[in-house]
């Protein structure tokens, strides 16, 4: 019995170590490439998005569960309360200082790349293929807005949520 337990522990230890090393590598790469945006300022749509809920209180944020955040400006209704809630939390912590909003986006982008690595490792890929695949996602030019633009928060949050869900799904799916 103790032998089986130690074998099970040694089988999971490298994945944990590999995940931590990959997360560190991806976080460092994300800071190296997108760290300049942390010192940036609000851009274009950032003002519209922040202005749509800033200073309207908790009741307004609660109403976002059943209505869109722009107030019906579009023919479609986009019920997406998580973005304004997360931006409101950033605002509560940082005020209207862009630094905090940008650091959250960069951290969420790195977390998404780490979740991709975890998924690939759980699906049986080695570090030599999981890390470059996650690095490709992290550094791909299509993801620049997601990491650097406050209004891109919706995309990075969606990717992070899905990136966290898929590894759990992969580990619970019978082989």
C-alpha positions in Angstrom: 0.0 0.0 0.0 2.7 2.6 0.9 4.5 1.8 -2.4 1.4 2.5 -4.5 0.9 5.8 -2.6 4.5 6.9 -3.2 4.2 5.9 -6.9 1.1 8.0 -7.2 2.9 10.9 -5.6 5.9 10.7 -7.9 3.7 10.4 -10.9 2.0 13.7 -10.1 5.0 15.6 -8.8 6.6 16.3 -12.3 3.4 17.7 -13.7 3.1 20.1 -10.7 6.8 21.1 -11.0 6.4 21.5 -14.8 3.3 23.6 -14.4 5.0 25.9 -11.9 8.0 26.3 -14.1 5.8 26.9 -17.2 3.7 29.5 -15.2 6.8 31.3 -14.1 8.2 31.3 -17.7 4.9 32.5 -19.2 4.5 35.2 -16.5 8.0 36.5 -17.1 7.5 36.5 -20.9 4.2 38.3 -20.5 5.8 41.0 -18.3 8.7 41.3 -20.7 6.5 41.7 -23.8 3.4 43.5 -22.3 4.9 45.1 -19.2 5.2 48.5 -21.0 1.4 48.7 -21.2 1.3 48.8 -17.4 2.8 52.3 -17.5 0.2 53.2 -20.1 -2.9 55.3 -20.0 -6.6 54.7 -20.9 -7.3 54.6 -24.6 -10.4 55.3 -26.8 -13.1 52.8 -25.7 -11.6 52.5 -22.2 -13.3 55.8 -21.4 -16.7 54.6 -22.8 -16.6 51.3 -20.9 -15.5 52.9 -17.6 -17.9 55.8 -18.0 -20.8 53.4 -18.6 -20.8 52.3 -14.9 -18.4 54.5 -13.0 -20.0 56.1 -10.0 -23.4 54.5 -10.5 -23.2 52.3 -7.4 -23.9 48.7 -6.6 -27.5 48.7 -7.7 -26.4 49.5 -11.3 -23.9 46.7 -11.2 -26.6 44.3 -10.0 -28.9 45.4 -12.8 -26.2 44.2 -15.3 -27.4 40.6 -14.6 -30.4 41.3 -16.8 -29.3 44.2 -19.1 -26.4 45.3 -21.1 -23.6 47.5 -19.8 -23.9 50.2 -22.5 -27.6 50.9 -21.8 -29.3 49.5 -24.9 -27.1 51.4 -27.4 -27.0 48.4 -29.7 -29.8 46.4 -31.2 -28.5 43.3 -29.5 -28.4 42.9 -25.8 -25.0 41.8 -24.4 -25.5 40.6 -20.9 -21.9 40.4 -19.7 -21.7 41.5 -16.1 -18.3 40.1 -15.2 -16.3 42.8 -17.2 -17.8 45.8 -15.5 -17.7 44.0 -12.1 -14.0 43.3 -12.5 -13.4 46.8 -13.7 -15.4 48.2 -10.8 -13.2 46.1 -8.4 -10.1 47.5 -10.1 -11.5 50.9 -9.7 -12.3 50.3 -6.1 -8.7 49.2 -5.5 -6.8 51.6 -7.7 -9.2 54.5 -8.3 -9.0 55.8 -11.9 -5.3 55.0 -12.1 -4.7 53.1 -15.4 -1.8 51.1 -13.8 -4.2 48.8 -11.8 -6.4 48.1 -14.8 -3.5 47.2 -17.0 -1.8 45.0 -14.5 -5.0 43.0 -14.1 -5.2 42.5 -17.9 -1.6 41.4 -18.1 -2.0 39.0 -15.2 -5.2 37.5 -16.6 -3.4 37.0 -20.0 -0.5 35.2 -18.3 -3.0 33.1 -16.3 -4.8 32.1 -19.5 -1.5 30.9 -21.1 -0.7 29.0 -17.9 -4.2 27.3 -18.1 -3.4 26.3 -21.7 -0.2 24.7 -20.6 -2.0 22.8 -17.8 -4.6 21.6 -20.3 -1.9 20.4 -22.7 0.0 18.7 -19.9 -3.1 16.9 -18.7 -3.9 15.7 -22.2 -0.5 14.1 -22.3 1.7 16.6 -24.0 5.2 17.1 -22.7 6.6 20.4 -21.6 8.6 20.6 -24.8 5.3 21.0 -26.7 3.0 22.5 -24.1 5.2 25.5 -23.3 5.8 26.6 -26.9 2.1 26.2 -27.7 1.1 28.4 -24.7 3.9 30.8 -25.6 2.5 31.1 -29.1 -0.9 32.0 -27.6 0.7 34.4 -25.2 2.7 36.3 -27.8 0.5 36.1 -30.8 -0.1 39.5 -32.4 -3.9 38.9 -32.3 -3.7 39.0 -28.5 -2.0 42.4 -28.1 -5.3 44.2 -27.5 -6.4 41.6 -25.0 -3.3 42.2 -22.8 -2.9 45.9 -23.2 -6.3 47.5 -23.7 -8.6 47.9 -20.8 -11.7 47.6 -23.0 -10.3 44.2 -24.1 -10.9 42.8 -20.6 -14.0 40.9 -21.8 -11.9 38.8 -24.2 -9.1 38.0 -21.6 -11.7 37.1 -18.9 -13.5 34.8 -21.3 -10.3 33.1 -22.3 -9.2 32.8 -18.7 -12.6 31.2 -17.6 -12.5 28.8 -20.5 -8.8 28.0 -19.9 -9.5 27.1 -16.3 -12.6 25.0 -17.2 -11.0 22.9 -19.9 -8.3 21.3 -17.7 -10.9 20.3 -15.2 -13.1 18.9 -18.0 -10.1 17.0 -19.4 -9.3 15.5 -16.0 -12.9 14.4 -15.4 -13.5 12.9 -18.8 -13.2 9.1 -18.8 -10.4 7.9 -21.2 
